[in-house]
Amino acid sequence: MLKKIIAVFAEKFSGQPVVFRSPGRINILGEHTDYNEGFVLPAAIDKNIYVAISKRTDKQVNLYACDFEQVYSTDIETIKPASIQWPNYILGVVDQLQKNGHIVGGFNLVIDGDIPIGAGLSSSAAIECAVVFALNEIFELGLSRLQMVPLAQKAEHVFAGVNCGIMDQFASMFGKKGHALKLDCRSLEYEYIPIGLTGYKIILFNSNVKHNLVSTEYNTRRKQCEEGVAIIAIGHPAVKSLRDVNMQMLNAHAADMDAVVFKRCKYVIEENERLLGACIDLQKGDMKALGKKMFETHYGLQHEYEVSCKEIDFLVDFVKDKEAVAGARMVGGGFGGCTINLIKEEASEKLIEQIKAAYQNEMGLTLSVYSVSVEDGTSKT
Ligand code: GLA
């Protein structure tokens, strides 16, 4: 991948680039909790976005995406959202840097990677993190990782139109080999928890579907949670987010809110509680207990938060009663993408064969399978 991106850079532009990488992420537990100021438990994986970059002496920005074999050029002083999507993850970062008073000059950039797009593994956050890290380095902006993360997140809000939480960018930037990141999305305090898999593997099943609902439904979920908070806050002025709400408080207000809003809030409150237990399971290496919580999370995402889809539910249902599987659930925003599975090492090969065949038969779709390892966050290569 490195050799290829340098060769492509030499072919498209001139000069010697510097190459940066930023990983995709999985999330062990804590889905749709980040923008509710709750907890998440992601980890960076061995799939990356790479950017090869060099400074220019003028104000020109030239971008080339290997996946799309497409060039996009603009002037650094007139950055605005492009009509095609991929440049926006890059330009959105430039825009945020400029809005925060940082001076960025012209540059040439080639982007490549092996994070599947639309698979719920945060390829977009990985682009934003790789780009902000690269620009920070080559233009010597002096930003810390903690300062870069919200800029990358904001780029997604403004140029990609998804009001995402902070989990993906945080995980990509702060990932640590062999560790999950327990992040408090309110205070941004975090703790690394070693992932001892005690005979299990983390295997992702990519449904290879991406329903076109992601950004609209995502933003709707966020609003529904805010609606619940606003109702509860009438009687409890200290309540600022679902992080401040427990089930007793929610139940006490059930009659004041729409049944759908109630379901959304219930899921988030329970997911936060589950996550605290999951961290203990992970520390103890108790994969069975952790896996049980993953199945519970999936149930909540499917029936209460309603962000799953039939293909993903099929994949979770298929492994549910298998002795070799401790747990499984959808990962990321939802409406397609991957499931994350904890599968006994010795049984994984056979199970993969079975599920691939069943998925093809029942859904008429090809399943992609990734056995992932947990790696470090954004870096210069
Ligand atoms: C997407 C968002 C994250 C998070 C997840 C759901 O990946 O980018 O901020 O909300 O969905 O947990």
Boltz pocket constraint, residues with backbone or C-beta under 6 A from the ligand:
constraints:
  - pocket:
      binder: B
      contacts: [[A, 30], [A, 31], [A, 32], [A, 33], [A, 34], [A, 35], [A, 120], [A, 122], [A, 164], [A, 165], [A, 166], [A, 167], [A, 168], [A, 332], [A, 333], [A, 334]]
      max_distance: 6.0
